Amino acid sequence: GLFIPYYLDAGAGGSQFTWEIASGLGYQTGPVAVSLTYRYLSLEQGSSAVVQRVTLGGPMMMVNLSF
């Protein structure tokens, strides 16, 4: 059947603030599930870092096997 995969993460460790979100649509039949999602990631560093901000986004395709 159809399902909606999702993921949300936010926090700060070695960086100032990082967050990530992903969601999409999936289908499972028997032991095989296939999903198409879109993922967005944002990373912010301090002003002294060489790279202060990075943002990435794009589609993902996943195949999961259950056994």
C-alpha positions as CSV (number, residue, x, y, z in Angstrom):
1,G,0.0,0.0,0.0
2,L,0.8,3.7,-0.1
3,F,2.7,5.4,2.7
4,I,4.2,8.8,3.4
5,P,7.8,8.7,4.6
6,Y,9.0,11.8,6.5
7,Y,12.0,12.9,8.5
8,L,12.7,16.1,10.5
9,D,15.9,17.0,12.4
10,A,17.1,20.2,14.0
11,G,19.9,21.1,16.4
12,A,23.3,22.4,17.0
13,G,26.5,20.5,17.9
14,G,29.7,21.7,16.3
15,S,27.7,24.1,14.2
16,Q,25.5,27.1,15.1
17,F,22.2,25.6,13.7
18,T,21.4,22.7,11.4
19,W,18.1,21.5,10.2
20,E,16.9,18.9,7.7
21,I,13.5,17.9,6.4
22,A,12.5,15.1,4.0
23,S,9.1,13.8,2.8
24,G,7.5,12.2,-0.2
25,L,5.4,9.2,-1.2
26,G,6.1,5.5,-1.1
27,Y,4.5,2.2,-2.1
28,Q,5.1,-1.2,-0.4
29,T,4.2,-4.6,-1.8
30,G,5.3,-7.6,0.1
31,P,8.9,-7.2,1.4
32,V,9.8,-4.4,-1.0
33,A,9.1,-0.7,-0.5
34,V,10.0,2.0,-2.9
35,S,9.7,5.7,-2.0
36,L,10.4,9.0,-3.8
37,T,11.2,11.9,-1.5
38,Y,12.6,15.4,-1.5
39,R,15.3,16.4,1.1
40,Y,16.4,19.8,2.2
41,L,19.4,20.4,4.5
42,S,20.6,23.7,6.0
43,L,23.9,24.1,7.9
44,E,25.1,27.3,9.5
45,Q,28.6,27.8,11.0
46,G,30.1,30.7,12.9
47,S,31.5,33.8,11.2
48,S,35.1,32.6,11.6
49,A,34.4,29.4,9.6
50,V,35.7,29.2,6.0
51,V,32.2,28.0,4.9
52,Q,29.6,29.8,6.9
53,R,26.4,28.4,5.3
54,V,25.5,25.4,3.2
55,T,22.1,24.5,1.9
56,L,21.4,21.3,-0.1
57,G,18.2,20.1,-1.6
58,G,17.1,17.5,-4.1
59,P,15.2,14.3,-4.8
60,M,15.9,10.9,-3.3
61,M,14.7,7.4,-4.3
62,M,14.9,4.7,-1.7
63,V,14.3,0.9,-1.9
64,N,13.8,-1.0,1.4
65,L,13.8,-4.8,1.7
66,S,12.2,-6.4,4.8
67,F,13.2,-9.9,5.7
